[in-house]
Amino acid sequence: MAELLPGLKVHLGCGPLVVPGWLNVDQRRPNPKLLNNTSGALYSVLYRIEGWIQHLRTPPERRIRIFDLCAPFPLQSDGARVVFSSHVIEHLSYSGAVDDERDSRVQLFLRECRRILQPGGVLRLSTPDLDLLLEKLRLRDERFFQDTLISEGLPRLPTIEESFLRVLYERGTHRYCFNHDILARLLAQAGFREITKSRYGASRSPDIVRDGLDNREHESLFIEAVK
């Protein structure tokens, strides 16, 4: 079990967004073909390539801690004051059953987030918002889906249904899509309290606001919970 200094800030599933002052964690070194827009702005392809080159030039041990997010975290209990994870939980398996964890890692992930937090510590998650995506599809809001694809460096698709499915499944890497009610229930089952729907750039944790971790504003559900 690795030591975790009291008051540490943990960034789970950081990808190429390495934030100074945080313990940046991912399962593997980011794949340049799967880079997402991590700042909330529309970046050019050249900027993303430049960022990847810089990423490779920095020794991995100085940037990203690599471990399996689908297994118990090798981190000390009760050591972090805040845990942040953006667009990660939808990539973990979830059966949809309340107590069935045979093919589900979402519950384990949430319990581990709670375990490493100090009492009173904050967990902030963002993930594609199922309710928002369904509403945009109902309204036939093609601009929303096309802008989402463009912001991720992806080509336009012929129909709004194809664009919806592309955003929903993210090249087949998304295992589930959550709305507030589903995710709030899972957080409560993991032992969290004070579960609230949040807004982009607004958090009960001043660290998250100050360091500007939120991204992908227009498609995301932001939710916070307290240990």
SULSUL-V723984 format. One record per residue. RES is the residue in one letter. PHI is phi in radians with two decimals (999 if undefined). OMEGA is omega in whole degrees, 0 to 359 (none if undefined). NEAR is the number of other C-alpha atoms within 8 Angstrom. Layout:
# SULSUL-V723984
RES/PHI/OMEGA/NEAR ; RES/PHI/OMEGA/NEAR
This chain:
# SULSUL-V723984
M/999/180/5 ; A/-1.30/176/6 ; E/-1.31/178/6 ; L/-2.24/184/10 ; L/-1.11/179/7 ; P/-0.97/179/8 ; G/1.47/181/9 ; L/-1.20/175/12 ; K/-1.85/187/12 ; V/-2.01/181/12 ; H/-1.99/185/12 ; L/-1.65/182/13 ; G/1.28/188/12 ; C/-1.23/186/13 ; G/1.01/180/9 ; P/-1.46/182/9 ; L/-1.55/181/6 ; V/-1.66/187/9 ; V/-1.78/178/7 ; P/-1.01/178/4 ; G/1.54/178/5 ; W/-1.97/167/9 ; L/-1.44/183/10 ; N/-1.58/188/14 ; V/-2.16/170/13 ; D/-2.63/182/15 ; Q/-1.39/182/9 ; R/-2.77/175/6 ; R/-1.15/185/8 ; P/-1.02/176/8 ; N/-1.58/183/6 ; P/-1.06/179/7 ; K/-1.29/183/4 ; L/-1.98/180/6 ; L/-1.09/174/11 ; N/-1.82/175/6 ; N/-1.21/187/12 ; T/-1.81/181/9 ; S/-2.05/182/8 ; G/1.49/180/9 ; A/-1.99/179/8 ; L/-1.52/182/7 ; Y/-1.80/176/8 ; S/-1.38/178/6 ; V/-1.07/181/7 ; L/-1.11/179/6 ; Y/-1.12/181/8 ; R/-1.17/177/10 ; I/-1.14/179/9 ; E/-1.07/178/8 ; G/-1.11/179/8 ; W/-1.17/178/10 ; I/-1.07/178/8 ; Q/-1.09/178/8 ; H/-1.03/181/8 ; L/-1.21/182/8 ; R/-1.31/182/6 ; T/-1.62/180/8 ; P/-0.96/184/7 ; P/-0.97/183/8 ; E/-1.16/179/6 ; R/-1.66/185/6 ; R/-2.12/192/9 ; I/-2.24/172/13 ; R/-1.57/184/10 ; I/-1.75/167/9 ; F/-2.76/186/10 ; D/-1.33/178/9 ; L/-1.40/178/11 ; C/-1.78/179/9 ; A/-2.41/177/8 ; P/-0.93/182/9 ; F/-1.25/177/8 ; P/-1.42/182/7 ; L/-2.29/181/9 ; Q/-1.15/176/10 ; S/-1.25/171/9 ; D/1.04/185/10 ; G/-1.95/186/13 ; A/-1.82/177/16 ; R/-1.55/178/13 ; V/-2.67/173/15 ; V/-2.19/181/15 ; F/-2.15/178/12 ; S/-2.57/184/13 ; S/-1.97/175/13 ; H/0.92/177/10 ; V/-2.08/190/11 ; I/-1.08/180/9 ; E/-1.24/177/13 ; H/-1.55/180/10 ; L/-1.67/182/13 ; S/-1.21/177/11 ; Y/-2.61/185/13 ; S/-1.38/185/8 ; G/1.60/178/5 ; A/-1.48/184/7 ; V/-1.11/187/4 ; D/-1.97/185/4 ; D/-1.58/179/9 ; E/-1.92/181/10 ; R/-1.11/179/4 ; D/-2.18/183/8 ; S/-2.30/178/12 ; R/-1.97/180/12 ; V/-1.09/181/11 ; Q/-1.08/179/11 ; L/-1.09/179/11 ; F/-1.00/181/12 ; L/-1.18/178/11 ; R/-1.13/179/10 ; E/-1.21/175/10 ; C/-1.04/180/10 ; R/-1.17/183/12 ; R/-1.06/185/9 ; I/-1.42/179/12 ; L/-1.36/169/17 ; Q/-1.20/170/13 ; P/-0.95/184/7 ; G/1.53/179/8 ; G/-1.24/187/12 ; V/-1.92/169/14 ; L/-1.86/175/13 ; R/-2.12/179/12 ; L/-2.10/165/11 ; S/-2.29/186/12 ; T/-2.84/176/14 ; P/-0.94/185/13 ; D/-1.58/183/13 ; L/-1.05/180/9 ; D/-1.07/179/7 ; L/-1.14/181/8 ; L/-1.10/179/12 ; L/-1.15/179/8 ; E/-1.16/179/8 ; K/-1.15/176/10 ; L/-1.19/179/12 ; R/-1.06/181/7 ; L/-1.41/182/6 ; R/1.00/183/7 ; D/-1.50/182/10 ; E/-1.11/181/8 ; R/-1.06/179/6 ; F/-1.02/183/8 ; F/-1.23/179/12 ; Q/-1.15/178/11 ; D/-1.11/178/8 ; T/-1.10/179/11 ; L/-1.12/181/13 ; I/-1.09/181/10 ; S/-1.12/179/11 ; E/-1.76/177/10 ; G/1.26/184/8 ; L/-1.95/182/7 ; P/-1.31/173/6 ; R/-1.13/178/8 ; L/-2.04/189/8 ; P/-1.13/185/6 ; T/-2.23/179/6 ; I/-1.19/178/12 ; E/-1.12/178/7 ; E/-1.16/178/9 ; S/-1.13/177/14 ; F/-1.02/181/11 ; L/-1.17/179/8 ; R/-1.14/177/9 ; V/-1.17/183/10 ; L/-1.14/188/10 ; Y/-1.77/174/10 ; E/0.82/180/8 ; R/0.99/179/6 ; G/1.41/182/6 ; T/-1.56/177/7 ; H/-1.40/180/12 ; R/-1.72/183/11 ; Y/-2.80/174/9 ; C/-2.32/189/11 ; F/-1.93/163/11 ; N/-1.96/184/10 ; H/-1.07/185/10 ; D/-1.11/180/6 ; I/-1.13/184/8 ; L/-1.21/178/9 ; A/-1.11/178/10 ; R/-1.10/180/8 ; L/-1.15/177/10 ; L/-1.12/178/13 ; A/-1.12/178/10 ; Q/-1.12/179/7 ; A/-1.38/176/10 ; G/1.82/180/9 ; F/-1.37/176/12 ; R/-2.28/180/9 ; E/0.84/182/7 ; I/-1.47/185/12 ; T/-2.39/171/8 ; K/-1.37/185/9 ; S/-1.98/178/10 ; R/-2.09/176/7 ; Y/-1.03/176/8 ; G/1.35/179/8 ; A/-2.13/184/7 ; S/-2.59/173/10 ; R/-1.31/176/5 ; S/-1.69/178/8 ; P/-1.12/179/7 ; D/-1.10/182/7 ; I/-1.18/179/12 ; V/-1.16/184/11 ; R/-1.11/184/6 ; D/-1.55/172/7 ; G/1.08/184/7 ; L/-1.39/184/7 ; D/-1.06/177/11 ; N/-2.64/177/10 ; R/0.94/187/11 ; E/-1.00/195/8 ; H/-1.31/183/5 ; E/-2.07/195/10 ; S/-1.86/165/10 ; L/-1.66/177/12 ; F/-1.97/183/12 ; I/-2.45/181/12 ; E/-2.22/179/14 ; A/-2.62/185/13 ; V/-2.08/175/12 ; K/-1.37/none/13
